[in-house]
Amino acid sequence: MTTITPSPEVREWLSRNGWSSGRDIGAEAEELVRIRLRDAERQGERLTPVDAAVRIIREYGGLRLAHPRVTDLVMEMDPTGGYDGDAAAILELTANLGKQLFPVGYESREYGLILVDEIGRFFHLHHTGAYFWGSGEYEAFAFFLGREDALDAEDFFV
């Protein structure tokens, strides 16, 4: 179930890291999406910018959400981060989930991509596999802060 409002801990953490309710980076979000699409095309692939991911980019794009207890662990809310071959990996996960995915950022420790699918679920594409982080941003942020074991994305394959 998607959490509609952030917990007090998540809200305070977001605020400390530059977020405020109603934040919208507008045209900058559109440019970040265009950059990511061009990079996927450079890799010979075509990504689809789903509405749920674009909404996340508009609201959280450009933020560096530092973990309060783990040094050098940050959610970089920048969809342009990635690596050669990541578009193919995103499309493979898309096919397995049966839902379009689009990157909204990455985590700074091991550079795993943070992806959002068309229904707003968050996934982490890591070199060890793909993992489910939550249904909606508040669950994903709470997961990041709690650092509990993630579910395998395979549990959500069609």
MDAnalysis code that builds the backbone (N, CA, C; Angstrom):
import MDAnalysis as mda
import numpy as np

u = mda.Universe.empty(474, n_residues=158, atom_resindex=np.repeat(np.arange(158), 3), trajectory=True)
u.add_TopologyAttr("name", ["N", "CA", "C"] * 158)
u.add_TopologyAttr("resid", np.arange(1, 159))
u.add_TopologyAttr("resname", ["MET", "THR", "THR", "ILE", "THR", "PRO", "SER", "PRO", "GLU", "VAL", "ARG", "GLU", "TRP", "LEU", "SER", "ARG", "ASN", "GLY", "TRP", "SER", "SER", "GLY", "ARG", "ASP", "ILE", "GLY", "ALA", "GLU", "ALA", "GLU", "GLU", "LEU", "VAL", "ARG", "ILE", "ARG", "LEU", "ARG", "ASP", "ALA", "GLU", "ARG", "GLN", "GLY", "GLU", "ARG", "LEU", "THR", "PRO", "VAL", "ASP", "ALA", "ALA", "VAL", "ARG", "ILE", "ILE", "ARG", "GLU", "TYR", "GLY", "GLY", "LEU", "ARG", "LEU", "ALA", "HIS", "PRO", "ARG", "VAL", "THR", "ASP", "LEU", "VAL", "MET", "GLU", "MET", "ASP", "PRO", "THR", "GLY", "GLY", "TYR", "ASP", "GLY", "ASP", "ALA", "ALA", "ALA", "ILE", "LEU", "GLU", "LEU", "THR", "ALA", "ASN", "LEU", "GLY", "LYS", "GLN", "LEU", "PHE", "PRO", "VAL", "GLY", "TYR", "GLU", "SER", "ARG", "GLU", "TYR", "GLY", "LEU", "ILE", "LEU", "VAL", "ASP", "GLU", "ILE", "GLY", "ARG", "PHE", "PHE", "HIS", "LEU", "HIS", "HIS", "THR", "GLY", "ALA", "TYR", "PHE", "TRP", "GLY", "SER", "GLY", "GLU", "TYR", "GLU", "ALA", "PHE", "ALA", "PHE", "PHE", "LEU", "GLY", "ARG", "GLU", "ASP", "ALA", "LEU", "ASP", "ALA", "GLU", "ASP", "PHE", "PHE", "VAL"])
u.atoms.positions = np.array([
    [0.834, -1.179, 0.000],
    [0.000, 0.000, 0.000],
    [0.886, 1.254, 0.000],
    [0.551, 2.198, -0.853],
    [1.316, 3.430, -0.969],
    [1.023, 4.349, 0.209],
    [2.078, 4.891, 0.794],
    [1.929, 5.852, 1.879],
    [1.632, 7.216, 1.268],
    [0.558, 7.856, 1.695],
    [0.110, 9.121, 1.120],
    [0.924, 10.303, 1.643],
    [1.305, 10.271, 2.903],
    [2.093, 11.355, 3.485],
    [3.346, 10.767, 4.124],
    [4.417, 11.562, 4.167],
    [5.644, 11.046, 4.775],
    [5.519, 10.954, 6.291],
    [6.244, 10.001, 6.855],
    [6.329, 9.938, 8.313],
    [7.058, 11.198, 8.787],
    [6.928, 11.541, 10.069],
    [7.662, 12.712, 10.571],
    [9.166, 12.598, 10.315],
    [9.745, 11.386, 10.487],
    [11.179, 11.210, 10.248],
    [11.533, 11.497, 8.794],
    [10.753, 10.972, 7.861],
    [11.020, 11.184, 6.434],
    [10.825, 12.648, 6.082],
    [9.755, 13.259, 6.560],
    [9.499, 14.681, 6.254],
    [10.646, 15.566, 6.761],
    [11.098, 15.321, 7.972],
    [12.185, 16.130, 8.537],
    [13.472, 15.918, 7.750],
    [13.770, 14.673, 7.389],
    [14.973, 14.348, 6.600],
    [14.921, 15.021, 5.236],
    [13.763, 14.939, 4.574],
    [13.618, 15.601, 3.273],
    [13.824, 17.108, 3.400],
    [13.207, 17.705, 4.399],
    [13.330, 19.153, 4.606],
    [14.769, 19.557, 4.867],
    [15.475, 18.774, 5.680],
    [16.888, 19.051, 5.968],
    [17.737, 19.010, 4.700],
    [17.272, 18.250, 3.709],
    [18.032, 18.078, 2.470],
    [17.508, 18.914, 1.307],
    [16.695, 19.932, 1.613],
    [16.307, 20.900, 0.603],
    [14.927, 20.748, -0.013],
    [14.157, 19.757, 0.411],
    [12.814, 19.556, -0.134],
    [11.810, 20.379, 0.650],
    [10.757, 20.802, -0.029],
    [9.606, 21.407, 0.638],
    [8.361, 20.979, -0.120],
    [7.252, 20.922, 0.586],
    [5.989, 20.529, -0.023],
    [5.676, 21.471, -1.183],
    [5.292, 20.912, -2.320],
    [4.989, 21.722, -3.492],
    [6.194, 22.040, -4.351],
    [7.364, 21.531, -4.001],
    [8.579, 21.777, -4.777],
    [8.370, 21.290, -6.208],
    [8.831, 22.059, -7.178],
    [8.693, 21.698, -8.584],
    [9.800, 22.388, -9.365],
    [10.691, 21.589, -9.959],
    [11.806, 22.174, -10.698],
    [11.439, 22.452, -12.155],
    [10.196, 22.177, -12.545],
    [9.641, 22.588, -13.831],
    [10.463, 22.207, -15.047],
    [10.873, 23.231, -15.806],
    [11.585, 23.028, -17.070],
    [12.902, 22.275, -16.867],
    [13.521, 22.419, -15.710],
    [14.761, 21.690, -15.424],
    [14.505, 20.182, -15.439],
    [13.350, 19.754, -14.948],
    [12.996, 18.331, -14.961],
    [12.864, 17.839, -16.397],
    [12.230, 18.628, -17.234],
    [12.077, 18.256, -18.639],
    [13.437, 18.092, -19.305],
    [14.368, 18.972, -18.983],
    [15.710, 18.871, -19.558],
    [16.443, 17.626, -19.053],
    [16.305, 17.307, -17.761],
    [16.921, 16.097, -17.224],
    [16.380, 14.846, -17.926],
    [15.082, 14.823, -18.175],
    [14.476, 13.691, -18.887],
    [15.034, 13.609, -20.303],
    [15.119, 14.748, -20.996],
    [15.670, 14.753, -22.366],
    [17.106, 14.234, -22.389],
    [17.908, 14.655, -21.423],
    [19.307, 14.193, -21.359],
    [19.339, 12.677, -21.203],
    [18.494, 12.151, -20.329],
    [18.469, 10.699, -20.089],
    [18.009, 9.946, -21.330],
    [17.012, 10.487, -22.030],
    [16.538, 9.843, -23.257],
    [17.619, 9.831, -24.333],
    [18.344, 10.945, -24.468],
    [19.443, 11.004, -25.451],
    [20.535, 9.991, -25.111],
    [20.829, 9.822, -23.816],
    [21.847, 8.852, -23.428],
    [21.399, 7.426, -23.759],
    [20.143, 7.123, -23.524],
    [19.628, 5.792, -23.870],
    [19.731, 5.569, -25.380],
    [19.389, 6.584, -26.162],
    [19.501, 6.474, -27.625],
    [20.957, 6.261, -28.038],
    [21.882, 6.958, -27.375],
    [23.306, 6.764, -27.654],
    [23.696, 5.314, -27.424],
    [23.054, 4.678, -26.444],
    [23.313, 3.275, -26.129],
    [22.549, 2.326, -27.058],
    [21.751, 2.884, -27.987],
    [20.985, 2.059, -28.908],
    [19.672, 1.559, -28.348],
    [19.175, 2.204, -27.305],
    [17.939, 1.784, -26.649],
    [16.964, 2.956, -26.573],
    [15.718, 2.635, -26.274],
    [14.680, 3.666, -26.160],
    [13.947, 3.483, -24.829],
    [14.090, 4.454, -23.941],
    [13.369, 4.453, -22.667],
    [12.100, 5.288, -22.801],
    [11.136, 5.007, -21.949],
    [9.873, 5.744, -21.923],
    [9.763, 6.502, -20.606],
    [9.655, 7.834, -20.658],
    [9.528, 8.609, -19.413],
    [8.099, 8.533, -18.872],
    [7.867, 7.614, -17.951],
    [6.530, 7.414, -17.397],
    [6.143, 8.574, -16.479],
    [4.852, 8.873, -16.427],
    [4.358, 10.021, -15.649],
    [4.782, 9.970, -14.182],
    [4.725, 8.786, -13.569],
    [5.076, 8.675, -12.144],
    [6.532, 9.081, -11.916],
    [7.430, 8.685, -12.806],
    [8.845, 9.041, -12.666],
    [9.065, 10.531, -12.925],
    [8.391, 11.069, -13.934],
    [8.541, 12.494, -14.232],
    [8.061, 13.325, -13.043],
    [6.985, 12.899, -12.397],
    [6.502, 13.608, -11.206],
    [7.561, 13.606, -10.104],
    [8.226, 12.459, -9.914],
    [9.292, 12.370, -8.900],
    [10.448, 13.300, -9.263],
    [10.820, 13.309, -10.526],
    [11.924, 14.178, -10.968],
    [11.548, 15.645, -10.744],
    [10.319, 16.005, -11.062],
    [9.889, 17.405, -10.862],
    [9.953, 17.806, -9.386],
    [9.553, 16.887, -8.501],
    [9.487, 17.238, -7.081],
    [10.822, 17.078, -6.348],
    [11.617, 16.096, -6.750],
    [12.841, 15.795, -5.988],
    [14.125, 15.970, -6.801],
    [14.003, 16.227, -8.088],
    [15.174, 16.351, -8.952],
    [16.185, 17.357, -8.426],
    [17.447, 16.979, -8.516],
    [18.529, 17.851, -8.070],
    [18.871, 17.754, -6.594],
    [18.054, 17.043, -5.821],
    [18.345, 16.928, -4.386],
    [19.393, 15.853, -4.127],
    [20.229, 16.120, -3.148],
    [21.190, 15.137, -2.632],
    [20.687, 14.757, -1.250],
    [20.026, 13.605, -1.167],
    [19.383, 13.179, 0.067],
    [20.346, 12.302, 0.866],
    [21.163, 12.950, 1.679],
    [22.192, 12.261, 2.456],
    [21.581, 11.423, 3.562],
    [22.083, 10.211, 3.694],
    [21.629, 9.349, 4.784],
    [22.142, 9.945, 6.093],
    [21.278, 10.064, 7.109],
    [21.691, 10.733, 8.347],
    [22.643, 9.920, 9.226],
    [22.741, 8.605, 9.002],
    [23.570, 7.781, 9.887],
    [24.667, 6.997, 9.159],
    [24.661, 7.025, 7.834],
    [25.646, 6.255, 7.074],
    [26.474, 7.229, 6.237],
    [27.737, 7.356, 6.590],
    [28.627, 8.266, 5.886],
    [28.714, 7.868, 4.419],
    [28.750, 8.809, 3.551],
    [28.905, 8.699, 2.099],
    [27.780, 7.934, 1.393],
    [26.616, 7.819, 2.015],
    [25.467, 7.199, 1.364],
    [24.433, 8.284, 1.093],
    [24.190, 8.525, -0.184],
    [23.312, 9.604, -0.612],
    [22.408, 9.097, -1.725],
    [21.145, 9.492, -1.679],
    [20.260, 9.309, -2.830],
    [20.419, 10.558, -3.685],
    [21.059, 10.393, -4.813],
    [21.253, 11.498, -5.753],
    [20.045, 11.495, -6.677],
    [19.184, 12.480, -6.540],
    [17.957, 12.519, -7.325],
    [18.242, 13.195, -8.671],
    [18.947, 12.441, -9.502],
    [19.386, 12.904, -10.815],
    [19.229, 11.747, -11.798],
    [18.254, 11.808, -12.697],
    [18.027, 10.704, -13.623],
    [19.111, 10.548, -14.676],
    [20.025, 11.511, -14.776],
    [21.053, 11.434, -15.819],
    [22.249, 10.589, -15.401],
    [22.329, 10.218, -14.137],
    [23.418, 9.349, -13.689],
    [23.208, 7.945, -14.223],
    [24.287, 7.292, -14.544],
    [24.171, 5.930, -15.046],
    [25.502, 5.426, -15.572],
    [25.437, 4.401, -16.390],
    [26.638, 3.784, -16.929],
    [26.311, 3.175, -18.288],
    [27.339, 2.929, -19.097],
    [27.118, 2.299, -20.391],
    [26.459, 0.945, -20.204],
    [25.403, 0.724, -20.935],
    [24.670, -0.526, -20.852],
    [23.506, -0.494, -19.893],
    [23.342, 0.613, -19.145],
    [22.256, 0.644, -18.167],
    [20.884, 0.680, -18.820],
    [20.759, 1.295, -19.998],
    [19.453, 1.352, -20.656],
    [18.956, -0.056, -20.991],
    [19.842, -0.916, -21.460],
    [19.449, -2.303, -21.749],
    [19.036, -3.022, -20.473],
    [19.746, -2.777, -19.382],
    [19.393, -3.407, -18.098],
    [18.033, -2.907, -17.604],
    [17.761, -1.617, -17.788],
    [16.461, -1.059, -17.401],
    [15.350, -1.715, -18.226],
    [15.583, -1.861, -19.529],
    [14.567, -2.466, -20.399],
    [14.357, -3.949, -20.090],
    [15.398, -4.635, -19.678],
    [15.246, -6.039, -19.285],
    [14.365, -6.145, -18.034],
    [14.621, -5.272, -17.056],
    [13.796, -5.266, -15.855],
    [12.358, -4.854, -16.195],
    [12.198, -3.891, -17.101],
    [10.873, -3.474, -17.567],
    [10.099, -4.666, -18.120],
    [10.751, -5.448, -18.958],
    [10.095, -6.613, -19.559],
    [9.696, -7.623, -18.487],
    [10.571, -7.841, -17.524],
    [10.282, -8.817, -16.464],
    [9.140, -8.368, -15.549],
    [9.048, -7.067, -15.310],
    [7.999, -6.540, -14.431],
    [6.673, -6.332, -15.171],
    [6.769, -6.205, -16.494],
    [5.564, -5.916, -17.263],
    [5.092, -4.490, -17.095],
    [5.962, -3.615, -16.620],
    [5.664, -2.189, -16.414],
    [6.870, -1.377, -16.868],
    [6.595, -0.244, -17.525],
    [7.671, 0.651, -17.937],
    [8.367, 1.233, -16.708],
    [9.678, 1.389, -16.812],
    [10.496, 1.984, -15.750],
    [11.274, 3.163, -16.318],
    [11.547, 4.124, -15.452],
    [12.397, 5.246, -15.850],
    [13.241, 5.641, -14.641],
    [14.512, 5.960, -14.873],
    [15.381, 6.343, -13.744],
    [15.036, 7.723, -13.183],
    [15.144, 7.812, -11.858],
    [14.935, 9.097, -11.181],
    [16.177, 9.510, -10.395],
    [17.145, 8.595, -10.266],
    [18.359, 8.906, -9.517],
    [19.220, 7.679, -9.338],
    [20.143, 7.798, -8.386],
    [21.050, 6.690, -8.069],
    [21.516, 6.856, -6.637],
    [22.027, 5.765, -6.083],
    [22.602, 5.866, -4.740],
    [24.115, 5.964, -4.888],
    [24.726, 6.756, -4.045],
    [26.118, 7.156, -4.234],
    [27.152, 6.117, -3.825],
    [26.789, 5.167, -3.011],
    [27.793, 4.229, -2.514],
    [28.244, 3.255, -3.598],
    [27.298, 2.642, -4.286],
    [27.648, 1.657, -5.321],
    [27.012, 1.987, -6.658],
    [26.426, 3.176, -6.766],
    [25.869, 3.706, -8.002],
    [24.757, 2.854, -8.601],
    [23.977, 2.226, -7.742],
    [22.786, 1.526, -8.215],
    [21.733, 2.538, -8.631],
    [21.060, 2.261, -9.724],
    [20.044, 3.165, -10.241],
    [18.750, 3.056, -9.441],
    [18.100, 4.168, -9.244],
    [16.790, 4.216, -8.608],
    [15.788, 4.444, -9.733],
    [14.859, 3.503, -9.869],
    [13.891, 3.517, -10.962],
    [12.478, 3.597, -10.410],
    [11.598, 4.214, -11.175],
    [10.184, 4.271, -10.824],
    [9.399, 3.691, -11.993],
    [8.431, 2.819, -11.667],
    [7.610, 2.254, -12.739],
    [6.346, 3.081, -12.937],
    [5.567, 2.694, -13.916],
    [4.403, 3.486, -14.309],
    [3.320, 3.563, -13.237],
    [3.377, 2.690, -12.230],
    [2.389, 2.774, -11.146],
    [3.006, 3.340, -9.863],
    [4.221, 3.883, -9.972],
    [4.836, 4.592, -8.861],
    [5.684, 3.762, -7.921],
    [5.929, 2.489, -8.266],
    [6.790, 1.651, -7.407],
    [8.257, 1.986, -7.666],
    [9.064, 1.912, -6.595],
    [10.496, 2.190, -6.670],
    [11.281, 0.884, -6.691],
    [12.257, 0.838, -7.594],
    [13.164, -0.299, -7.698],
    [14.595, 0.211, -7.710],
    [15.491, -0.619, -7.213],
    [16.918, -0.309, -7.165],
    [17.622, -1.328, -8.062],
    [18.242, -0.834, -9.127],
    [18.972, -1.701, -10.052],
    [20.445, -1.638, -9.677],
    [20.902, -2.684, -9.039],
    [22.233, -2.771, -8.443],
    [23.035, -3.827, -9.188],
    [24.346, -3.805, -9.072],
    [25.158, -4.797, -9.777],
    [24.891, -6.223, -9.282],
    [24.285, -6.367, -8.111],
    [23.963, -7.704, -7.589],
    [22.557, -8.160, -7.975],
    [21.774, -7.268, -8.580],
    [20.416, -7.604, -8.982],
    [19.498, -6.407, -8.849],
    [18.210, -6.677, -8.955],
    [17.208, -5.621, -8.851],
    [16.373, -5.860, -7.596],
    [16.028, -4.762, -6.923],
    [15.348, -4.848, -5.636],
    [14.186, -3.867, -5.577],
    [13.149, -4.248, -4.829],
    [11.976, -3.419, -4.611],
    [12.210, -2.557, -3.379],
    [11.976, -1.228, -3.522],
    [12.174, -0.306, -2.411],
    [10.876, 0.239, -1.847],
    [9.767, 0.076, -2.542],
    [8.514, 0.554, -1.983],
    [7.523, 1.007, -3.025],
    [6.285, 1.115, -2.579],
    [5.187, 1.615, -3.414],
    [5.039, 3.104, -3.153],
    [5.731, 3.897, -3.903],
    [5.691, 5.345, -3.726],
    [6.937, 5.857, -3.032],
    [7.146, 7.163, -3.170],
    [8.385, 7.753, -2.677],
    [8.531, 7.688, -1.169],
    [7.455, 7.841, -0.420],
    [7.603, 7.856, 1.037],
    [8.010, 6.492, 1.570],
    [7.485, 5.433, 0.977],
    [7.934, 4.093, 1.367],
    [9.390, 3.881, 0.953],
    [9.760, 4.342, -0.240],
    [11.142, 4.190, -0.697],
    [12.107, 4.979, 0.190],
    [11.731, 6.202, 0.552],
    [12.590, 7.000, 1.421],
    [12.713, 6.360, 2.804],
    [11.600, 5.861, 3.331],
    [11.641, 5.191, 4.638],
    [12.518, 3.944, 4.556],
    [12.445, 3.212, 3.455],
    [13.298, 2.045, 3.268],
    [14.769, 2.478, 3.282],
    [15.098, 3.515, 2.523],
    [16.471, 4.012, 2.447],
    [16.993, 4.386, 3.834],
    [16.171, 5.058, 4.613],
    [16.583, 5.466, 5.956],
    [16.734, 4.276, 6.895],
    [15.871, 3.277, 6.750],
    [15.906, 2.113, 7.623],
    [16.933, 1.077, 7.225],
    [17.282, 1.057, 5.938],
    [18.273, 0.122, 5.383],
    [17.981, -1.331, 5.762],
    [16.714, -1.703, 5.750],
    [16.354, -3.095, 5.990],
    [16.585, -3.891, 4.708],
    [16.418, -5.186, 4.762],
    [16.611, -6.012, 3.575],
    [15.524, -5.716, 2.557],
    [15.939, -5.531, 1.324],
    [14.990, -5.252, 0.247],
    [14.456, -6.566, -0.321],
    [13.258, -6.504, -0.845],
    [12.702, -7.649, -1.549],
    [13.323, -7.723, -2.942],
    [13.526, -8.929, -3.438],
    [14.001, -9.090, -4.807],
    [12.926, -8.615, -5.758],
    [13.333, -7.916, -6.794],
    [12.380, -7.473, -7.809],
    [11.713, -8.672, -8.460],
    [12.378, -9.821, -8.458],
    [11.802, -11.042, -9.038],
    [10.450, -11.380, -8.415],
    [10.230, -10.984, -7.175],
    [8.949, -11.222, -6.519],
    [7.809, -10.486, -7.211],
    [8.136, -9.535, -8.084],
    [7.140, -8.712, -8.772],
    [7.086, -9.000, -10.261],
    [7.856, -9.996, -10.729],
    [7.872, -10.324, -12.165],
    [6.519, -10.884, -12.581],
    [6.136, -10.599, -13.827],
    [4.887, -11.151, -14.361],
    [5.130, -12.506, -14.999],
])
